[in-house]
Amino acid sequence: AGVYDGAPATITASGNSAAPVRVIGETGAVVKTTGGSALVLADCTDVAVSGLAFEASGHGIDLRNAIGCSFADCMATNCDSGVCTDINSLFLTFEDCKFVNNRSCGALTVGGTNPRFSRCRFDGNVRFGIDNEGGNNGGYAPECTNVVAYQCIANNNGTAGFWSGSSGDIRAENCLAVGNGSGTADANRGGFVFWRSWRLAAGNTARNSIAYDNDGFGIGRGTDENADCHVVNCCAYGNTVANFNNIADGCFTNSIATDPLFVNAAQGNYRLTSDSPCVDAGTNQAWMVGTTDMGGVNARIAKKVVDIGPYELFTQGLVILVR
């Protein structure tokens, strides 16, 4: 495997759900360009991309009228945004991908419906981990609806880890936002920020998630905003402005402002200790059945009740060795 360095790689082929078009990168394969986006999927359906890294002067992955496409074990770095979706892109999935050190956002969901991020990392991006706000030629495009993040980590992004604005919505479940917000003085910065939702997007939800040590607020609506924002079985602690911000009556359920007791947060180990108040403190969801946690090994529900956060505490039972 090597480095492709040239014009944007554009794919317009289509497959189907039973037989997708597959783009597979060998270990070390990189697609990069200084003339736009690294990979463009345009007017295509059911393309499955895996194992590729992207670097670009534009976006890493640029999706234009892409439907049912998937990405696994990919990485986008040193791009404008790691991935950008347009208004006509639908039902996209990203699993075990990394969006790191991009000049704007890890993921910019300008429009479309149902992009899903599972076990993804959004680290060190200049503005946002996931930005669901949109914009088109100076005006606002319809934001993406039903952005879903399962077991994702947003760390050290300049403005916010998970950001939703205007008519868009984000549902973050078993996610972690840590150390975000230090790159701006914007009052609406921090971990999970549901901002400028003046169209009353009802789907904004943080469930079973942790906001820790963010410069700003941990979880909540933007200052003076009035959109729906649901906070369910979450933990927020150590955030500089507020742990929970501007959350409406009736939208705050079983959530705590208590130290989650990570194994070693200073070293980036965000697994839970056995004494953590987040152990067995979440609310089970249908998507968890048969899945693993962020680490890809432990079952998502180790006992009867899921843990809060992206990692599940695994406690080994009694072992009797007979020789």
SEGUDO-42020 format. One line per field, with one value per residue (C-alpha): residue in three letters; y, z, x; residue number from 1. Coordinates in nm, 3 decimals. Example, Ala and Ser with C-alpha at 12.3 -4.5 7.8 and 13.67 -1.06 7.14 Angstrom:
type <- Ala, Ser
py <- -0.450, -0.106
pz <- 0.780, 0.714
px <- 1.230, 1.367
seq <- 1, 2
***
This chain:
type <- Ala, Gly, Val, Tyr, Asp, Gly, Ala, Pro, Ala, Thr, Ile, Thr, Ala, Ser, Gly, Asn, Ser, Ala, Ala, Pro, Val, Arg, Val, Ile, Gly, Glu, Thr, Gly, Ala, Val, Val, Lys, Thr, Thr, Gly, Gly, Ser, Ala, Leu, Val, Leu, Ala, Asp, Cys, Thr, Asp, Val, Ala, Val, Ser, Gly, Leu, Ala, Phe, Glu, Ala, Ser, Gly, His, Gly, Ile, Asp, Leu, Arg, Asn, Ala, Ile, Gly, Cys, Ser, Phe, Ala, Asp, Cys, Met, Ala, Thr, Asn, Cys, Asp, Ser, Gly, Val, Cys, Thr, Asp, Ile, Asn, Ser, Leu, Phe, Leu, Thr, Phe, Glu, Asp, Cys, Lys, Phe, Val, Asn, Asn, Arg, Ser, Cys, Gly, Ala, Leu, Thr, Val, Gly, Gly, Thr, Asn, Pro, Arg, Phe, Ser, Arg, Cys, Arg, Phe, Asp, Gly, Asn, Val, Arg, Phe, Gly, Ile, Asp, Asn, Glu, Gly, Gly, Asn, Asn, Gly, Gly, Tyr, Ala, Pro, Glu, Cys, Thr, Asn, Val, Val, Ala, Tyr, Gln, Cys, Ile, Ala, Asn, Asn, Asn, Gly, Thr, Ala, Gly, Phe, Trp, Ser, Gly, Ser, Ser, Gly, Asp, Ile, Arg, Ala, Glu, Asn, Cys, Leu, Ala, Val, Gly, Asn, Gly, Ser, Gly, Thr, Ala, Asp, Ala, Asn, Arg, Gly, Gly, Phe, Val, Phe, Trp, Arg, Ser, Trp, Arg, Leu, Ala, Ala, Gly, Asn, Thr, Ala, Arg, Asn, Ser, Ile, Ala, Tyr, Asp, Asn, Asp, Gly, Phe, Gly, Ile, Gly, Arg, Gly, Thr, Asp, Glu, Asn, Ala, Asp, Cys, His, Val, Val, Asn, Cys, Cys, Ala, Tyr, Gly, Asn, Thr, Val, Ala, Asn, Phe, Asn, Asn, Ile, Ala, Asp, Gly, Cys, Phe, Thr, Asn, Ser, Ile, Ala, Thr, Asp, Pro, Leu, Phe, Val, Asn, Ala, Ala, Gln, Gly, Asn, Tyr, Arg, Leu, Thr, Ser, Asp, Ser, Pro, Cys, Val, Asp, Ala, Gly, Thr, Asn, Gln, Ala, Trp, Met, Val, Gly, Thr, Thr, Asp, Met, Gly, Gly, Val, Asn, Ala, Arg, Ile, Ala, Lys, Lys, Val, Val, Asp, Ile, Gly, Pro, Tyr, Glu, Leu, Phe, Thr, Gln, Gly, Leu, Val, Ile, Leu, Val, Arg
py <- 0.000, 0.354, 0.715, 0.837, 1.206, 1.379, 1.500, 1.412, 1.045, 1.047, 0.746, 0.747, 0.372, 0.215, -0.122, -0.252, -0.352, -0.719, -0.644, -0.304, -0.150, -0.209, 0.019, -0.148, 0.007, -0.204, -0.114, 0.227, 0.329, 0.708, 0.920, 1.284, 1.590, 1.959, 2.033, 1.976, 1.686, 1.358, 1.122, 1.228, 0.996, 1.154, 1.027, 0.678, 0.417, 0.138, 0.203, 0.048, 0.205, 0.055, 0.093, 0.421, 0.739, 1.080, 1.414, 1.709, 2.083, 2.033, 1.771, 1.425, 1.250, 1.454, 1.299, 1.438, 1.263, 0.948, 0.700, 0.396, 0.429, 0.307, 0.371, 0.147, 0.183, 0.502, 0.813, 1.174, 1.423, 1.764, 1.832, 2.118, 1.874, 1.504, 1.425, 1.650, 1.537, 1.734, 1.770, 1.475, 1.218, 0.962, 0.666, 0.684, 0.483, 0.537, 0.270, 0.272, 0.582, 0.865, 1.233, 1.403, 1.747, 1.885, 2.258, 2.291, 1.991, 1.620, 1.568, 1.846, 1.729, 2.009, 1.822, 1.485, 1.224, 0.949, 0.954, 0.718, 0.724, 0.422, 0.388, 0.690, 0.937, 1.313, 1.456, 1.791, 1.947, 2.326, 2.384, 2.086, 1.710, 1.675, 1.994, 1.963, 2.317, 2.359, 2.657, 2.739, 3.049, 3.262, 3.133, 2.832, 2.506, 2.259, 2.086, 1.713, 1.533, 1.242, 1.247, 0.954, 0.897, 0.567, 0.518, 0.802, 1.015, 1.385, 1.513, 1.849, 2.009, 2.388, 2.485, 2.176, 1.800, 1.752, 2.060, 2.093, 2.408, 2.548, 2.272, 1.986, 1.739, 1.504, 1.197, 1.106, 0.777, 0.637, 0.906, 1.103, 1.470, 1.563, 1.865, 2.057, 2.432, 2.582, 2.716, 2.994, 3.250, 3.176, 3.145, 2.847, 2.606, 2.282, 1.916, 1.856, 2.191, 2.223, 2.577, 2.813, 2.557, 2.824, 2.578, 2.366, 2.051, 1.788, 1.514, 1.666, 1.407, 1.309, 0.967, 0.757, 1.007, 1.182, 1.544, 1.585, 1.869, 2.082, 2.453, 2.577, 2.386, 2.010, 1.936, 2.167, 2.429, 2.738, 3.050, 3.192, 2.918, 2.746, 2.428, 2.086, 1.915, 1.590, 1.478, 1.121, 0.920, 1.138, 1.244, 1.588, 1.687, 1.937, 2.162, 2.522, 2.716, 2.469, 2.095, 2.120, 2.439, 2.585, 2.257, 2.289, 2.144, 1.787, 1.728, 1.629, 1.268, 1.067, 1.266, 1.345, 1.601, 1.360, 1.256, 0.956, 0.809, 0.713, 0.476, 0.751, 1.055, 1.235, 0.958, 0.932, 0.613, 0.680, 0.336, 0.327, 0.204, -0.036, 0.251, 0.476, 0.612, 0.550, 0.170, 0.011, 0.359, 0.393, 0.304, 0.006, 0.061, -0.182, -0.103, -0.240, -0.602, -0.807, -0.511, -0.439, -0.121, 0.138, -0.099, -0.359, -0.647, -0.617, -0.667, -0.338, -0.460, -0.660, -0.720, -0.627, -0.250, -0.064, 0.165, 0.538, 0.631, 0.459, 0.179, -0.101, -0.222, -0.588, -0.779, -1.129, -1.389, -1.639, -1.856, -2.187, -2.345, -2.719, -2.892
pz <- 0.000, -0.068, -0.105, -0.382, -0.426, -0.706, -0.814, -0.596, -0.621, -0.739, -0.730, -0.906, -0.917, -0.737, -0.580, -0.367, -0.003, -0.085, -0.318, -0.244, -0.436, -0.210, -0.176, 0.049, 0.163, 0.255, 0.565, 0.514, 0.216, 0.203, -0.036, -0.036, -0.254, -0.250, -0.508, -0.319, -0.132, -0.109, -0.181, -0.346, -0.357, -0.599, -0.714, -0.587, -0.363, -0.142, -0.161, 0.127, 0.205, 0.460, 0.579, 0.407, 0.542, 0.391, 0.380, 0.174, 0.121, 0.109, 0.293, 0.356, 0.256, 0.046, 0.009, -0.260, -0.313, -0.161, -0.027, 0.191, 0.185, 0.470, 0.610, 0.848, 1.002, 0.808, 0.923, 0.806, 0.922, 0.810, 0.605, 0.615, 0.766, 0.800, 0.634, 0.483, 0.386, 0.161, 0.178, -0.056, 0.126, 0.323, 0.559, 0.590, 0.847, 0.998, 1.226, 1.408, 1.218, 1.339, 1.250, 1.390, 1.372, 1.092, 1.021, 1.087, 1.199, 1.239, 1.075, 0.908, 0.842, 0.622, 0.531, 0.466, 0.694, 0.930, 0.933, 1.208, 1.381, 1.593, 1.802, 1.628, 1.760, 1.700, 1.837, 1.812, 1.539, 1.530, 1.572, 1.639, 1.673, 1.503, 1.364, 1.261, 1.158, 0.783, 0.559, 0.189, 0.018, 0.328, 0.419, 0.621, 0.445, 0.611, 0.875, 0.888, 1.071, 1.307, 1.339, 1.568, 1.761, 1.945, 2.175, 2.029, 2.194, 2.119, 2.276, 2.266, 1.987, 1.981, 2.027, 2.116, 2.101, 1.973, 1.827, 1.686, 1.549, 1.379, 1.257, 1.293, 1.576, 1.731, 1.942, 2.136, 2.326, 2.546, 2.424, 2.595, 2.546, 2.723, 2.713, 2.444, 2.415, 2.487, 2.133, 2.157, 2.390, 2.256, 2.544, 2.368, 2.391, 2.573, 2.551, 2.413, 2.284, 2.137, 2.005, 1.792, 1.765, 1.699, 1.490, 1.800, 1.686, 1.914, 1.863, 2.048, 2.309, 2.525, 2.679, 2.888, 2.806, 2.998, 2.970, 3.156, 3.198, 2.910, 2.894, 2.885, 2.982, 2.982, 2.838, 2.746, 2.531, 2.416, 2.624, 2.588, 2.347, 2.377, 2.170, 2.309, 2.455, 2.645, 2.896, 3.014, 3.250, 3.190, 3.399, 3.377, 3.594, 3.604, 3.326, 3.378, 3.322, 3.422, 3.416, 3.289, 3.115, 3.038, 3.030, 3.027, 3.294, 3.218, 2.992, 3.261, 3.381, 3.621, 3.551, 3.792, 3.843, 4.005, 3.928, 3.690, 3.838, 3.524, 3.548, 3.447, 3.273, 3.271, 3.051, 2.833, 2.992, 3.017, 3.129, 3.450, 3.783, 3.986, 4.222, 3.945, 3.986, 3.611, 3.645, 3.592, 3.584, 3.222, 3.042, 2.804, 2.436, 2.157, 1.954, 2.234, 2.192, 2.048, 2.028, 2.197, 2.371, 2.240, 2.296, 2.064, 2.311, 2.609, 2.560, 2.562, 2.850, 3.085, 3.348, 3.344, 3.311, 3.075, 3.210, 3.133, 2.883, 2.586, 2.785, 2.979, 3.299, 3.268, 3.590, 3.556, 3.766, 3.997, 3.827, 3.983, 3.833, 3.889, 3.816
px <- 0.000, 0.113, 0.002, -0.225, -0.144, -0.329, -0.670, -0.972, -1.064, -1.427, -1.658, -1.994, -2.056, -2.353, -2.416, -2.696, -2.731, -2.660, -2.369, -2.212, -1.927, -1.626, -1.324, -1.067, -0.744, -0.446, -0.248, -0.089, -0.301, -0.354, -0.560, -0.450, -0.484, -0.403, -0.672, -0.997, -1.150, -0.961, -1.252, -1.577, -1.878, -2.125, -2.465, -2.399, -2.559, -2.424, -2.052, -1.855, -1.516, -1.277, -0.919, -0.831, -0.671, -0.745, -0.561, -0.678, -0.693, -1.071, -1.275, -1.139, -1.462, -1.707, -2.053, -2.283, -2.612, -2.465, -2.718, -2.660, -2.281, -2.061, -1.714, -1.521, -1.175, -1.103, -0.917, -0.933, -0.671, -0.540, -0.854, -1.106, -1.356, -1.296, -1.628, -1.894, -2.244, -2.479, -2.856, -2.921, -2.705, -2.905, -2.849, -2.472, -2.277, -1.933, -1.788, -1.454, -1.341, -1.116, -1.147, -0.840, -0.674, -0.888, -0.900, -1.271, -1.478, -1.441, -1.780, -1.981, -2.338, -2.470, -2.788, -2.946, -3.095, -2.979, -2.600, -2.483, -2.146, -2.050, -1.732, -1.577, -1.319, -1.326, -1.003, -0.826, -1.041, -1.022, -1.397, -1.625, -1.617, -1.957, -2.113, -2.476, -2.553, -2.532, -2.493, -2.501, -2.363, -2.398, -2.744, -2.851, -2.926, -3.164, -2.955, -2.920, -3.198, -3.147, -2.770, -2.691, -2.369, -2.329, -2.029, -1.823, -1.555, -1.503, -1.182, -1.006, -1.211, -1.193, -1.559, -1.764, -1.760, -2.117, -2.292, -2.643, -2.802, -3.112, -3.346, -3.098, -3.078, -2.824, -2.887, -2.572, -2.591, -2.313, -2.078, -1.803, -1.717, -1.394, -1.164, -1.353, -1.410, -1.069, -1.024, -1.283, -1.437, -1.787, -2.033, -2.191, -1.902, -1.833, -1.931, -2.280, -2.411, -2.761, -2.743, -2.950, -3.229, -3.487, -3.691, -3.748, -3.569, -3.721, -3.466, -3.168, -3.081, -2.786, -2.844, -2.605, -2.332, -2.054, -1.936, -1.607, -1.359, -1.489, -1.409, -1.768, -2.078, -2.110, -2.452, -2.736, -2.897, -2.718, -2.759, -3.113, -3.216, -3.554, -3.534, -3.609, -3.304, -3.339, -3.077, -3.131, -2.909, -2.604, -2.306, -2.144, -1.851, -1.566, -1.697, -1.587, -1.911, -2.183, -2.227, -2.585, -2.699, -3.042, -3.232, -3.611, -3.836, -3.932, -3.631, -3.380, -3.396, -3.177, -2.862, -2.580, -2.302, -2.057, -1.700, -1.728, -1.407, -1.219, -0.925, -0.678, -0.825, -0.490, -0.350, -0.660, -0.795, -1.169, -1.273, -1.473, -1.344, -1.556, -1.651, -1.778, -2.132, -2.175, -2.162, -2.504, -2.657, -2.770, -3.087, -3.089, -3.168, -3.255, -2.940, -2.720, -2.827, -2.540, -2.299, -1.967, -1.855, -1.608, -1.319, -1.475, -1.435, -1.667, -2.039, -2.226, -2.442, -2.220, -2.485, -2.851, -2.812, -2.579, -2.307, -2.298, -2.026, -1.860, -1.693, -1.857, -1.696, -1.612, -1.565, -1.427, -1.602, -1.438, -1.175, -1.077, -0.769, -0.734, -0.405
seq <- 1, 2, 3, 4, 5, 6, 7, 8, 9, 10, 11, 12, 13, 14, 15, 16, 17, 18, 19, 20, 21, 22, 23, 24, 25, 26, 27, 28, 29, 30, 31, 32, 33, 34, 35, 36, 37, 38, 39, 40, 41, 42, 43, 44, 45, 46, 47, 48, 49, 50, 51, 52, 53, 54, 55, 56, 57, 58, 59, 60, 61, 62, 63, 64, 65, 66, 67, 68, 69, 70, 71, 72, 73, 74, 75, 76, 77, 78, 79, 80, 81, 82, 83, 84, 85, 86, 87, 88, 89, 90, 91, 92, 93, 94, 95, 96, 97, 98, 99, 100, 101, 102, 103, 104, 105, 106, 107, 108, 109, 110, 111, 112, 113, 114, 115, 116, 117, 118, 119, 120, 121, 122, 123, 124, 125, 126, 127, 128, 129, 130, 131, 132, 133, 134, 135, 136, 137, 138, 139, 140, 141, 142, 143, 144, 145, 146, 147, 148, 149, 150, 151, 152, 153, 154, 155, 156, 157, 158, 159, 160, 161, 162, 163, 164, 165, 166, 167, 168, 169, 170, 171, 172, 173, 174, 175, 176, 177, 178, 179, 180, 181, 182, 183, 184, 185, 186, 187, 188, 189, 190, 191, 192, 193, 194, 195, 196, 197, 198, 199, 200, 201, 202, 203, 204, 205, 206, 207, 208, 209, 210, 211, 212, 213, 214, 215, 216, 217, 218, 219, 220, 221, 222, 223, 224, 225, 226, 227, 228, 229, 230, 231, 232, 233, 234, 235, 236, 237, 238, 239, 240, 241, 242, 243, 244, 245, 246, 247, 248, 249, 250, 251, 252, 253, 254, 255, 256, 257, 258, 259, 260, 261, 262, 263, 264, 265, 266, 267, 268, 269, 270, 271, 272, 273, 274, 275, 276, 277, 278, 279, 280, 281, 282, 283, 284, 285, 286, 287, 288, 289, 290, 291, 292, 293, 294, 295, 296, 297, 298, 299, 300, 301, 302, 303, 304, 305, 306, 307, 308, 309, 310, 311, 312, 313, 314, 315, 316, 317, 318, 319, 320, 321, 322, 323
***
